Amino acid sequence: MITFIAQHQFWTAVAGYWILSAAVSSLPDPAASSSPAYLWLYRFLHTIAGNITTALGSKIPGVNAAINGAATTILLLFLVSCTAHYSIHPGALNESDSAAYDTLLIAENTIDQARLDYQAGQLPAGAKPALDALIRSYNVARASWLAYRGAFATNVPSPQYFDQLTKNLTDLSAAIRGFEEAMK
């Protein structure tokens, strides 16, 4: 389901906006005896939904349905443009493979920088065990990533490889955080 939403971000935003607009439009109009909090909530939600004329009534001269529609369109385009876009690496088997590669790349860069710091004598004394743990975790995660890619490429059922890769990448992320804490 999440993959479907990620691949159809525009239509997901349209459907989400339609649902929000319908929910907001179904709010009862504030009565003269309504509390100020409800009046504020009513106006706020209608403004978020792009129903400017409903939210503020005739308090803004010249606001008509066309301006309300334009405000709604701008709001919808703004929401769609704010979504996160993840680009899959060329040669990746799928999005999971690409994300695993990113994690391994971050770990490799962290290890390379730590080795340079160690050789220059700039690595704190307590960071060496954390670096060793990071290197071990990187090697295990890389091996499981290669096994996952091999299973996926040869059409071998890969759920067990994927589960192991996920566990090893989680451990690797924890090792990166542990090393960064030891560097402070």
N, C-alpha and C positions, 0 to 999 in steps of 0.2 A: 504494500500500500504506500509506504514512504517513497519507494522508487517511482511509483506511478505519479505521486504528487511532485516529486523533484523533476520528472520529465515533462510535466504539464503545469508548470508554475503559473502561467498566465491564466489558464482556465480554472485552476484552483483558486487564484485570487478573485476572479470574476464570480465564481460560485460562493466563496466566502463573503465577498462584498454583498452579494444578493441576499444571502442569509442574514447578515448584519442589518442590512437595510430593511428587510422584512420584519426582523425582530424589533428594531427601533420604531418602525412605523406602526407597530401594533401596541405601542405604549399608549395608555389613555391620556388624553389632553389634560393638562393641569387645570384644576378648578380654582375659583377665586379663594377657596379655603385651603388649597394645597400648601404644604410646607415649602419654605424657601429651598430646602435641600432637594426636594423632588423637582421643583422648577429648574434648579441648576442642573440636575442630572438629566432631565428631559431635554433641555437646550444643548447640553454638552454632547449627549448621544446623537441628537439630530445633526449637530455640527460635524461630528466625526463621520456620520453616515453621508454627509454631503447634502442634507436636507436643510439648506440655509434658510429658505423662506419659511419652512415649518418651525425651525428653531427660533427665529427672531421675528417672525410675522412681518408686519409692515414697518418695522422699526428702521429698516434700511431702505431709503427711497431708491427706486429704480431696479431693485432686485426682482427678477421675474424667473419664470421657469427655465428660460434659455441660460441665464447666468447660473442657476442652480444646477442645470445639466452639465455646464462647463466645469463648475467646481467639482461635481461628482466625477467627471472624466479625469480631471487633473489628479484628484485624490486616488483614483484607481491606478492611474499610471505611476504615481509616486509609490504606491504600495508594491506594485510589480517590480519596479526598478530597485527596490530595497532588498529583494530576496538575494540570498547567497547563491553564488554560482561557482560550482566546482568543475574544473576542467580535468578530464581524465588524461593521464599521460599517454603520449603515443606509444603503442606497443603493449599497453596494459590490457589484461584479459577482461577486466570489468572494473567497476568503481571500487570495489573492495581491494582488488589487487593494486590499483593506483594509490589508494589511501595507505595501504601497507607499505608500498614503496616510499611514500612521503615520510612515514614514521621512521623507516630504516634510514632514509637520507638524513633526517634530523639527528638521529642517534649517531650516525657515522660522522657528521660534521662536528657534533659535540665531542666525540672521542678524538677526532683529529686535532681539534683546538686544545683539548686537555693534554694530549701528548706533547704538543708544542709548549704549552705552559709548564709541563713537567720537566721537559728538557731544558727550559730556560730557568728552572728553579722557582717558578712563580705559582706552582700548585700548592695550596695549603696542605699541611702535614696530614690532617684528618681526611683529606679528599682522596687519597690513594686507594683505600679499600672500596670507596664508593665508585671510583673509576674502574677498578677491577671487576666489580659487580656489574657495572654498566657494560663492559666489554663482553663478559660472559653472557649476559642477557641479550646483547646484540647478536652474538654468534648463534645462540639458540633460535632467536626470532628469524634471523636470516635463513637458517637451515629449514625452518618450518615454512617460510615464505617460498623458498625454492621447491620444497616438497608439494606445497599447495599448487604452485604453478605447473609443476610436472603432472600432477594428478588431473588438473583442469585441462591441460593441453592434450592429454591422452584419453580424455573422456572417462576417466576412472571416477566413480562416485566420490565426490570431494567433501561432503559435509564433515567427516571426521578431521580432514586436513584443515578445513576452514575453522573448525572449533579450536583446534590446536594452535593455529595461526593467531586467532583472536586472543586466546589466553596468553600466548607468548608476546604479542604486541602490547597487551595490557601490562604484563610484567616489565617489558622494555620501557614503556611510558613511566611506570613507577620508578624504574632504575634511573631514568633521565631526571625525574624530579628529585630523587634522592641525591644524585650527584650535584644537582644545582643547589640543593640545601647545604651540602657539604662544602661547596665553594664559597658560601657566605661567611 
